[in-house]
Amino acid sequence: MAYASPNVAPSGATFAQFQAGGASGQLNLLIAANSAGTAAPSAAPTVSATGGGTTGGLLPAGVYLCVFTETNGFGETTASPVSAAFTVTAGDIPAVTFPALQVGNVARSLYLTPAGGAVGTAVLYARDVAAATLNLAAVAPGANYACFPPTTNGTVWNAKQLEMAKAAKHGDLERVFERLRVVMTAFNRGDSTGQAAVITNLRQVHGVLAMLDHLCSEVGALIDANPGHVAMQPTGIGGQTPRRQWP
């Protein structure tokens, strides 16, 4: 397994927008650029039943199907179309080839049916795969790890993500950090929440913090490109004071 960090889309803000809106306005533009989400995969994966070799594989012999989702690091899309069925003989290592990622997405999660499983029975096999291919050498997940593909596109922000983003915009970073603390504490004490749910909750917090990091980068670039110049201006009482001006 891997963990894909949020892929923050740029706000596209101009220097004039930055001057007019300040930090809150810039963050609003970033929220708008990222909260609509990314597209789910529209093509099925292709599988070569022996593409990874014919010895050392741990999948039970049988006929399999698979689907995959994509992530932009903020959330997970719904599943792709189902692959063609592929037959595994004991020891075989199937090789899955994924279509190109949808715009804004950075990794894929593969869901595999049990041997002989029907459409709709695929459970998580590997999460956040950045490569275009994946060899299925590992043992299949058991019944106790039945994590199914999402039924809604999780890259589209939900109310909790928008709430945290608005809290950050209003300077209430304590609420964002408190949410992070709750997620970590619940996991560390063994609360019975599925791993996928823990990752989802973590990504909600990570996304807000990643946007704040990106906000600083955007503002820094705008300031670097538009330093202006310092000129003396009258104070109104016969004096002068230095003040930054822009063309």
Backbone bond lengths (Angstrom), bond angles and torsions (degrees), N, CA, C in turn:
res aa  C-N    CA-C-N  psi(-1)  N-CA   C-N-CA  omega(-1)  CA-C   N-CA-C  phi
1 M - - - 1.452 - - 1.532 109.69 -
2 A 1.314 115.86 154.78 1.459 122.56 175.90 1.523 107.23 -135.80
3 Y 1.313 115.19 172.85 1.468 119.66 177.38 1.512 107.85 -129.02
4 A 1.334 116.95 119.55 1.460 121.84 -179.22 1.521 109.93 -91.61
5 S 1.317 116.28 121.95 1.459 121.07 177.99 1.528 110.77 -72.83
6 P 1.334 117.57 156.15 1.469 120.21 -179.87 1.516 112.73 -57.98
7 N 1.320 115.51 135.45 1.453 122.80 175.63 1.530 107.42 -99.59
8 V 1.323 116.20 97.48 1.468 120.82 -172.42 1.523 110.04 -81.19
9 A 1.325 115.93 122.33 1.464 120.85 175.51 1.524 109.03 -75.95
10 P 1.321 119.01 139.36 1.469 120.47 -179.80 1.519 111.97 -65.83
11 S 1.325 115.39 153.01 1.467 120.26 -179.27 1.516 112.06 -74.89
12 G 1.341 116.98 -26.79 1.459 120.40 -175.10 1.514 113.32 75.55
13 A 1.334 117.45 14.12 1.464 121.24 -176.17 1.523 111.80 -66.73
14 T 1.319 115.93 139.32 1.456 121.87 172.49 1.526 108.83 -87.19
15 F 1.332 116.18 167.73 1.459 119.71 177.10 1.524 110.65 -62.60
16 A 1.328 116.69 -36.89 1.467 119.94 178.97 1.529 110.54 -63.12
17 Q 1.332 117.41 -40.37 1.464 120.15 177.39 1.523 111.58 -65.96
18 F 1.342 115.90 -38.68 1.460 120.08 177.62 1.524 110.33 -62.48
19 Q 1.346 117.82 -44.12 1.458 121.01 179.63 1.527 111.59 -64.49
20 A 1.338 115.59 -39.39 1.460 119.10 -176.90 1.533 112.73 -75.12
21 G 1.340 116.43 -36.57 1.464 119.20 -172.78 1.506 115.91 -102.65
22 G 1.338 116.69 -18.09 1.454 119.05 -178.48 1.518 112.30 64.49
23 A 1.320 116.05 -160.05 1.462 121.02 -176.58 1.525 111.68 -63.12
24 S 1.339 117.03 -41.89 1.471 119.83 -178.97 1.518 111.15 -65.25
25 G 1.324 116.41 -42.44 1.456 119.47 179.24 1.516 112.05 -64.38
26 Q 1.331 116.03 -40.12 1.467 120.30 178.75 1.520 110.55 -65.25
27 L 1.339 116.74 -41.27 1.459 119.94 178.54 1.526 111.20 -66.73
28 N 1.335 117.11 -36.54 1.466 119.93 175.13 1.520 111.42 -58.35
29 L 1.333 116.76 -41.48 1.463 120.93 179.33 1.529 110.80 -66.48
30 L 1.329 116.91 -37.74 1.458 119.93 177.41 1.525 111.09 -66.23
31 I 1.326 117.13 -41.43 1.465 120.68 177.79 1.528 110.02 -60.50
32 A 1.330 116.25 -44.70 1.464 120.08 -179.76 1.523 111.24 -63.47
33 A 1.333 116.94 -36.26 1.465 120.84 -177.76 1.521 112.69 -73.19
34 N 1.320 117.75 -21.63 1.462 120.58 -173.85 1.522 114.99 -113.93
35 S 1.318 118.04 -23.68 1.463 119.71 -171.17 1.524 113.80 -74.70
36 A 1.332 117.52 -19.02 1.469 119.39 -178.75 1.519 112.38 -73.54
37 G 1.333 117.57 -16.55 1.458 120.58 175.97 1.518 113.38 86.04
38 T 1.315 114.32 -176.70 1.465 122.55 -178.66 1.531 108.93 -123.75
39 A 1.322 115.58 167.16 1.462 120.52 -175.63 1.530 111.71 -80.26
40 A 1.320 115.25 149.64 1.466 121.51 173.89 1.524 109.49 -78.13
41 P 1.330 118.07 156.92 1.468 120.15 178.45 1.525 111.02 -62.22
42 S 1.319 116.13 140.88 1.463 120.93 -176.21 1.526 113.28 -108.92
43 A 1.320 116.87 -5.52 1.464 121.07 -179.82 1.519 109.75 -123.79
44 A 1.323 116.28 150.06 1.465 121.72 -178.79 1.527 110.82 -77.74
45 P 1.334 117.19 154.23 1.466 119.52 171.47 1.526 109.80 -72.91
46 T 1.309 116.20 156.49 1.468 120.61 173.25 1.521 108.67 -109.79
47 V 1.324 115.96 146.19 1.462 120.50 -174.06 1.518 110.39 -131.84
48 S 1.334 115.31 131.00 1.466 122.13 169.09 1.524 106.52 -103.93
49 A 1.320 117.10 118.06 1.469 120.79 -172.29 1.517 112.97 -61.43
50 T 1.319 118.01 -25.24 1.469 120.74 -179.52 1.526 111.54 -123.98
51 G 1.321 116.46 18.14 1.462 120.20 -175.46 1.514 114.30 -62.84
52 G 1.338 117.63 -23.04 1.456 120.88 178.27 1.512 113.21 -98.93
53 G 1.335 116.69 1.15 1.456 121.13 -179.26 1.519 111.61 124.91
54 T 1.321 115.20 174.27 1.479 120.75 -178.09 1.522 112.55 -119.90
55 T 1.315 117.06 6.59 1.464 120.50 176.72 1.521 109.90 -136.22
56 G 1.310 115.94 145.95 1.462 121.17 176.08 1.498 115.02 94.76
57 G 1.321 118.45 -10.55 1.463 120.29 178.64 1.521 111.93 -71.41
58 L 1.326 117.21 147.30 1.459 121.59 -175.60 1.528 113.88 -111.01
59 L 1.331 116.83 4.68 1.464 118.54 177.15 1.530 109.59 -73.55
60 P 1.335 117.98 137.25 1.466 119.61 173.97 1.526 110.74 -62.55
61 A 1.296 116.58 149.61 1.464 120.45 177.57 1.521 109.53 -61.39
62 G 1.317 115.46 143.82 1.455 119.68 178.59 1.510 111.72 153.61
63 V 1.319 115.63 -174.25 1.461 122.97 -179.04 1.523 108.44 -104.35
64 Y 1.336 116.69 132.89 1.455 122.10 -174.39 1.526 111.89 -126.12
65 L 1.326 114.08 159.99 1.455 123.54 169.49 1.525 107.26 -131.26
66 C 1.332 117.04 157.38 1.459 119.06 175.05 1.522 110.61 -148.20
67 V 1.305 114.81 157.37 1.467 123.68 172.20 1.521 106.83 -135.45
68 F 1.316 116.64 169.69 1.459 119.00 175.06 1.518 110.04 -143.29
69 T 1.306 115.16 157.19 1.458 122.48 173.24 1.520 108.16 -116.38
70 E 1.325 116.51 171.59 1.465 120.70 174.72 1.525 109.24 -126.35
71 T 1.320 115.75 161.08 1.459 120.68 177.61 1.521 110.45 -135.99
72 N 1.310 115.68 146.43 1.471 121.37 170.07 1.527 110.25 -101.89
73 G 1.322 116.79 8.47 1.455 121.81 -178.46 1.510 113.23 90.20
74 F 1.335 117.30 -17.50 1.469 121.12 174.73 1.529 110.13 -89.66
75 G 1.315 117.01 -31.51 1.457 122.00 -177.55 1.517 110.09 -170.98
76 E 1.326 115.31 -175.90 1.466 121.84 -174.53 1.519 109.89 -118.35
77 T 1.322 116.76 138.10 1.459 121.38 179.16 1.528 110.55 -76.79
78 T 1.304 115.05 176.18 1.458 120.76 168.50 1.529 108.96 -76.08
79 A 1.326 115.94 174.50 1.467 120.69 -169.98 1.530 112.95 -80.87
80 S 1.305 113.79 157.31 1.462 123.59 174.22 1.529 109.92 -72.76
81 P 1.332 117.84 171.65 1.468 119.61 165.98 1.536 110.03 -58.77
82 V 1.316 115.29 158.54 1.470 121.40 -176.34 1.526 110.50 -77.26
83 S 1.324 115.51 141.65 1.457 120.59 176.61 1.527 110.72 -67.50
84 A 1.310 115.95 166.16 1.463 120.05 167.91 1.528 108.64 -67.79
85 A 1.318 116.42 151.12 1.468 120.03 177.76 1.521 110.08 -64.55
86 F 1.327 116.26 142.75 1.468 120.52 176.47 1.524 109.06 -134.72
87 T 1.323 115.23 143.24 1.460 122.43 -174.44 1.522 110.49 -102.51
88 V 1.327 115.37 128.76 1.456 121.61 -179.39 1.523 109.06 -110.66
89 T 1.313 116.35 129.24 1.460 123.19 169.53 1.522 107.50 -96.79
90 A 1.312 116.95 148.87 1.464 120.53 -178.30 1.527 110.86 -49.15
91 G 1.335 115.84 127.78 1.462 121.87 -179.34 1.509 114.12 97.85
92 D 1.331 118.08 -20.20 1.464 121.04 -179.38 1.535 111.05 -64.57
93 I 1.329 114.98 148.01 1.466 121.53 174.08 1.522 107.90 -121.02
94 P 1.327 117.88 98.54 1.468 119.71 178.23 1.527 110.76 -64.75
95 A 1.311 115.76 149.03 1.464 122.27 175.91 1.525 108.51 -117.64
96 V 1.336 115.83 122.93 1.464 122.19 179.78 1.520 108.63 -99.31
97 T 1.316 116.46 132.43 1.459 121.93 173.63 1.519 108.80 -113.42
98 F 1.338 115.72 128.08 1.466 121.32 -176.96 1.524 111.04 -97.58
99 P 1.331 117.49 147.76 1.468 119.73 169.56 1.529 109.97 -65.27
100 A 1.328 116.31 168.49 1.462 120.63 177.34 1.523 110.31 -58.90
101 L 1.318 115.63 144.97 1.459 120.86 178.59 1.528 111.19 -63.45
102 Q 1.320 115.34 145.40 1.459 119.86 171.89 1.529 109.00 -67.86
103 V 1.325 116.05 154.82 1.464 121.60 -176.64 1.532 110.45 -55.72
104 G 1.320 115.82 128.70 1.462 121.29 177.48 1.509 114.53 92.85
105 N 1.331 117.78 -15.41 1.460 120.42 179.71 1.528 110.42 -89.63
106 V 1.342 115.24 152.76 1.466 119.49 -172.17 1.524 113.61 -124.75
107 A 1.326 118.91 -12.85 1.465 120.55 -177.01 1.522 109.60 -160.50
108 R 1.344 114.63 171.67 1.465 121.12 -177.46 1.518 109.19 -131.33
109 S 1.338 115.52 153.97 1.463 121.54 171.72 1.523 108.04 -120.73
110 L 1.324 116.27 131.47 1.464 121.10 -177.17 1.518 110.24 -99.05
111 Y 1.331 115.29 136.85 1.465 123.05 176.86 1.523 107.74 -119.57
112 L 1.327 115.92 130.95 1.458 122.31 -172.96 1.527 109.76 -124.95
113 T 1.342 116.61 137.34 1.466 120.08 176.65 1.530 109.39 -76.13
114 P 1.323 117.75 161.66 1.473 119.39 166.26 1.523 109.45 -65.78
115 A 1.306 116.87 164.87 1.464 120.28 175.34 1.522 108.52 -57.77
116 G 1.319 116.13 125.91 1.462 120.73 -178.27 1.509 113.76 79.40
117 G 1.345 117.14 4.78 1.461 120.54 -177.06 1.516 112.78 -70.90
118 A 1.313 114.74 151.65 1.462 120.98 -178.83 1.524 110.34 -91.27
119 V 1.327 115.12 170.85 1.462 120.70 173.37 1.525 108.76 -56.46
120 G 1.314 116.68 134.93 1.458 120.69 179.69 1.515 114.22 96.05
121 T 1.342 117.62 -2.09 1.467 120.22 -179.34 1.522 112.44 -106.71
122 A 1.323 118.35 5.87 1.470 121.38 -178.07 1.517 110.65 -70.08
123 V 1.336 115.87 136.39 1.462 121.94 176.90 1.531 109.07 -123.84
124 L 1.321 115.85 163.96 1.456 121.26 -173.60 1.522 111.73 -58.88
125 Y 1.315 115.73 127.78 1.466 122.74 177.49 1.530 110.66 -110.41
126 A 1.343 117.59 -43.65 1.463 121.79 179.50 1.524 108.31 -149.03
127 R 1.321 115.71 136.81 1.463 120.68 -175.53 1.528 110.84 -111.88
128 D 1.344 115.28 143.40 1.462 124.00 171.70 1.531 112.23 55.28
129 V 1.313 115.39 57.55 1.466 122.25 177.92 1.531 108.14 -87.68
130 A 1.320 116.66 117.09 1.461 119.81 -178.55 1.524 112.15 -84.42
131 A 1.330 117.34 -26.30 1.463 120.98 -177.83 1.525 111.07 -72.55
132 A 1.330 116.15 160.27 1.469 121.62 -179.44 1.515 112.60 -81.28
133 T 1.345 116.93 -11.21 1.461 120.68 178.24 1.527 109.48 -133.37
134 L 1.329 115.26 157.63 1.469 120.85 179.40 1.520 108.73 -146.32
135 N 1.329 116.80 126.59 1.458 121.65 173.71 1.522 109.88 -88.98
136 L 1.333 116.28 131.48 1.468 121.34 -177.52 1.527 108.96 -95.55
137 A 1.327 115.35 72.94 1.459 120.08 -178.34 1.523 112.16 -92.56
138 A 1.329 116.72 -24.73 1.465 121.05 -175.01 1.519 111.33 -76.49
139 V 1.316 114.25 162.41 1.455 120.42 177.12 1.523 109.61 -65.00
140 A 1.320 117.45 148.93 1.464 121.52 178.90 1.520 109.96 -70.38
141 P 1.331 118.28 150.46 1.459 120.38 177.79 1.524 110.83 -64.48
142 G 1.312 116.12 146.28 1.456 120.48 -179.45 1.516 112.42 -84.51
143 A 1.309 115.57 178.97 1.468 121.49 -177.59 1.519 112.19 -64.08
144 N 1.343 117.26 -24.60 1.458 120.39 -179.17 1.523 112.61 -80.86
145 Y 1.312 116.30 -1.93 1.465 119.79 179.46 1.526 109.12 -122.65
146 A 1.310 114.91 50.11 1.464 121.18 -173.92 1.525 110.37 -85.71
147 C 1.317 115.99 77.90 1.458 121.81 177.18 1.522 107.97 -100.20
148 F 1.326 116.10 111.43 1.461 121.46 -174.97 1.529 111.08 -92.65
149 P 1.337 118.37 161.40 1.467 120.16 177.01 1.522 111.04 -61.64
150 P 1.328 117.79 149.17 1.468 120.59 177.65 1.529 111.45 -61.37
151 T 1.308 115.38 149.73 1.468 120.37 176.46 1.531 112.02 -97.39
152 T 1.331 116.74 -9.34 1.465 121.51 174.20 1.522 108.34 -129.98
153 N 1.309 116.33 154.63 1.456 121.56 -177.33 1.527 110.04 -75.43
154 G 1.343 115.72 105.30 1.454 120.39 -176.77 1.512 114.70 -78.11
155 T 1.335 118.16 -3.48 1.466 118.42 174.90 1.528 110.56 -77.53
156 V 1.340 116.90 -17.94 1.466 121.14 173.57 1.527 106.89 -79.16
157 W 1.298 117.42 124.49 1.462 120.54 -172.83 1.520 112.37 -62.82
158 N 1.331 114.77 140.14 1.456 119.85 175.50 1.528 109.68 -97.34
159 A 1.331 115.54 -178.12 1.464 120.83 -175.20 1.529 111.92 -61.39
160 K 1.342 117.25 -36.97 1.461 120.34 -178.66 1.526 111.07 -64.94
161 Q 1.342 117.13 -42.31 1.464 119.96 179.04 1.527 111.26 -64.49
162 L 1.336 116.52 -44.16 1.464 119.95 178.87 1.520 110.80 -64.14
163 E 1.327 116.98 -37.70 1.462 121.08 179.08 1.531 110.85 -61.95
164 M 1.350 116.25 -44.85 1.464 119.56 -179.79 1.527 111.31 -68.14
165 A 1.334 116.81 -38.49 1.460 119.87 178.80 1.521 110.76 -63.60
166 K 1.326 116.58 -40.61 1.467 120.14 178.77 1.524 110.77 -68.38
167 A 1.340 116.54 -35.86 1.465 119.72 176.87 1.525 109.91 -62.13
168 A 1.333 116.25 -43.51 1.466 119.90 178.58 1.521 110.68 -63.07
169 K 1.336 115.72 -40.02 1.464 119.59 -178.90 1.522 111.80 -63.03
170 H 1.324 116.22 -32.49 1.462 120.72 -179.58 1.524 112.64 -92.35
171 G 1.343 115.71 13.03 1.450 119.36 174.80 1.511 115.38 83.64
172 D 1.332 117.10 8.63 1.463 120.39 -176.96 1.529 109.40 -96.84
173 L 1.328 117.02 63.32 1.460 120.62 -179.77 1.518 112.18 -68.36
174 E 1.328 116.45 -18.85 1.462 119.24 178.81 1.528 110.94 -60.49
175 R 1.345 117.12 -35.65 1.465 120.46 179.36 1.519 111.11 -66.87
176 V 1.324 116.57 -36.98 1.465 120.25 179.20 1.528 109.84 -67.15
177 F 1.327 116.21 -46.97 1.462 119.19 179.78 1.524 110.98 -65.45
178 E 1.329 117.60 -35.54 1.465 119.85 178.73 1.525 110.81 -63.04
179 R 1.327 116.59 -38.18 1.465 120.09 177.26 1.526 110.35 -63.54
180 L 1.328 116.93 -41.16 1.465 121.17 176.87 1.526 110.27 -61.65
181 R 1.309 116.61 -44.08 1.467 120.77 179.87 1.523 111.13 -61.59
182 V 1.335 117.50 -40.79 1.467 121.73 179.67 1.521 110.85 -63.16
183 V 1.333 116.56 -44.57 1.466 120.83 -179.92 1.523 110.61 -60.99
184 M 1.326 116.77 -47.09 1.459 120.84 -177.61 1.525 111.93 -68.29
185 T 1.334 116.67 -41.06 1.464 120.10 -179.15 1.526 111.01 -64.89
186 A 1.339 116.44 -42.96 1.465 120.16 -179.60 1.524 111.07 -62.20
187 F 1.327 116.74 -41.04 1.462 119.60 179.37 1.525 110.91 -67.15
188 N 1.329 116.51 -46.07 1.464 120.42 -174.79 1.532 113.45 -67.41
189 R 1.323 116.51 -25.41 1.458 117.31 178.35 1.532 112.11 -91.85
190 G 1.360 116.01 2.40 1.449 120.26 172.73 1.510 116.02 85.59
191 D 1.335 117.49 20.02 1.466 119.01 177.41 1.524 109.65 -56.17
192 S 1.312 115.84 141.38 1.476 121.45 -170.63 1.522 111.97 -80.98
193 T 1.321 115.51 64.25 1.454 122.25 174.04 1.520 107.93 -109.86
194 G 1.324 116.77 134.74 1.455 120.35 -179.76 1.525 112.19 -58.90
195 Q 1.327 115.05 151.94 1.463 119.48 -178.57 1.526 111.23 -58.06
196 A 1.318 117.27 -40.36 1.465 120.19 -179.18 1.530 111.04 -60.72
197 A 1.332 117.10 -37.91 1.465 120.73 179.18 1.527 110.84 -68.22
198 V 1.336 116.34 -37.83 1.466 120.15 177.89 1.525 109.94 -62.74
199 I 1.336 116.32 -45.41 1.462 120.71 179.43 1.528 110.31 -63.12
200 T 1.317 117.10 -40.86 1.475 120.59 177.93 1.512 111.25 -59.84
201 N 1.336 116.65 -46.44 1.462 120.81 -179.50 1.528 111.28 -64.72
202 L 1.331 115.91 -39.55 1.463 119.77 178.65 1.523 110.52 -64.49
203 R 1.324 116.62 -41.26 1.465 119.77 -178.54 1.527 111.68 -64.50
204 Q 1.317 117.60 -32.07 1.456 119.88 178.52 1.525 110.76 -60.90
205 V 1.332 116.14 -42.84 1.461 120.01 178.57 1.532 110.32 -72.95
206 H 1.327 116.14 -45.18 1.458 121.06 -177.39 1.524 110.74 -59.11
207 G 1.326 116.65 -38.41 1.454 120.51 -179.51 1.522 112.54 -60.47
208 V 1.333 116.13 -42.50 1.467 119.95 179.48 1.527 110.23 -66.31
209 L 1.336 116.95 -45.15 1.464 120.32 -179.61 1.535 110.75 -66.07
210 A 1.334 116.81 -36.93 1.467 120.03 178.15 1.523 110.95 -65.36
211 M 1.334 116.97 -35.81 1.460 119.51 178.71 1.518 111.10 -68.23
212 L 1.340 117.01 -36.22 1.461 119.24 177.25 1.534 110.53 -65.43
213 D 1.323 115.90 -39.05 1.467 120.08 175.94 1.525 109.84 -62.20
214 H 1.339 116.33 -44.91 1.467 120.60 179.68 1.528 110.56 -65.63
215 L 1.318 116.77 -35.51 1.465 121.15 177.52 1.526 110.15 -57.41
216 C 1.342 116.51 -46.24 1.464 120.44 179.52 1.526 110.75 -61.48
217 S 1.339 116.60 -40.53 1.464 119.89 179.81 1.525 111.06 -64.36
218 E 1.337 116.49 -43.04 1.463 119.56 179.83 1.524 111.28 -64.86
219 V 1.323 116.11 -44.93 1.467 119.85 -179.11 1.526 110.02 -63.57
220 G 1.344 115.99 -42.09 1.458 118.84 178.54 1.515 112.24 -60.17
221 A 1.336 116.75 -41.69 1.463 120.61 179.43 1.526 111.21 -65.32
222 L 1.337 117.39 -39.66 1.463 120.84 179.81 1.533 111.12 -67.43
223 I 1.322 116.96 -40.01 1.468 120.14 178.79 1.526 110.44 -67.24
224 D 1.343 116.13 -42.86 1.468 119.61 178.62 1.527 111.75 -58.76
225 A 1.342 115.46 -39.07 1.465 119.89 -175.86 1.528 112.45 -82.81
226 N 1.327 117.40 -14.02 1.469 120.57 -175.54 1.531 110.14 -136.73
227 P 1.349 117.70 65.12 1.467 118.99 -175.94 1.524 114.19 -71.76
228 G 1.350 116.78 -21.48 1.456 118.96 -175.47 1.516 110.95 68.17
229 H 1.319 116.01 -162.65 1.459 120.82 177.44 1.522 108.75 -146.21
230 V 1.306 116.25 156.68 1.457 121.63 -179.05 1.520 109.27 -98.56
231 A 1.335 115.59 128.89 1.469 121.90 178.76 1.517 108.69 -133.52
232 M 1.311 116.31 157.10 1.456 121.45 178.21 1.521 109.74 -84.00
233 Q 1.328 116.03 134.66 1.456 121.61 178.02 1.525 109.33 -124.57
234 P 1.328 116.15 144.34 1.476 119.28 177.63 1.529 110.13 -63.39
235 T 1.324 116.19 144.47 1.472 121.10 178.14 1.516 112.26 -90.51
236 G 1.329 118.01 -12.99 1.460 120.40 -178.05 1.503 113.00 97.63
237 I 1.312 116.94 -8.20 1.466 119.94 179.65 1.537 109.87 -125.19
238 G 1.315 114.27 28.79 1.455 119.64 177.25 1.499 114.93 90.01
239 G 1.331 117.76 -5.16 1.456 120.39 179.31 1.518 111.99 -103.38
240 Q 1.294 115.36 -175.71 1.456 121.91 177.08 1.526 109.46 -136.98
241 T 1.306 115.20 152.61 1.462 120.44 177.78 1.532 109.45 -139.35
242 P 1.313 117.78 144.38 1.476 118.40 178.36 1.527 110.95 -73.56
243 R 1.306 115.13 140.79 1.467 119.69 179.90 1.521 108.80 -148.65
244 R 1.342 115.16 138.74 1.467 119.82 -179.67 1.524 109.73 -75.09
245 Q 1.336 115.67 137.61 1.451 122.15 178.82 1.521 109.44 -130.23
246 W 1.344 114.99 155.47 1.465 121.07 176.49 1.519 108.67 -124.74
247 P 1.315 117.40 152.85 1.477 119.12 179.89 1.519 111.51 -55.56
